[in-house]
Amino acid sequence: MQSATPLMVGTENTDPQALKQWAAEDFAISIGLLRECPYHGQPFKPHRKDLSAKALATGLIDPLDPAVQIFDGNTRELLAAVERVTRDYGERCVFCAACDQEEEFD
């Protein structure tokens, strides 16, 4: 998983919407809604049916989390962005089929 710290470097020339999308993806990965392909680093939805955005969103979100800071502390906007970006991904990496055979790293 990538750290959100690089997102803060050079942000004056970066599109704020792109920053928010990256932050939402990183947050979705950190709470388990998305995983990264170990071969390509591309996000995908894990093959777990017990995870849902609403179930995970009911927990407390750390206001010091860099993803929350990118959304100026607005956790509702962050969760809405997480819901939007997770819809865009399938259940495997778009670059390989190896994710289907991958063992869980929990």
Buried (B, 14 or more C-beta within 10 A) or exposed (E): EEEBEEBEEEEEEEEEEEBBBBBBBBBBBEBEBBBBBEEBEBBBBBEEEEBEBEEBBEEEBEEEBBBBBBBEEEBEBBBBBBBEBBEEBEEBBEEBEEBEEBEEEE
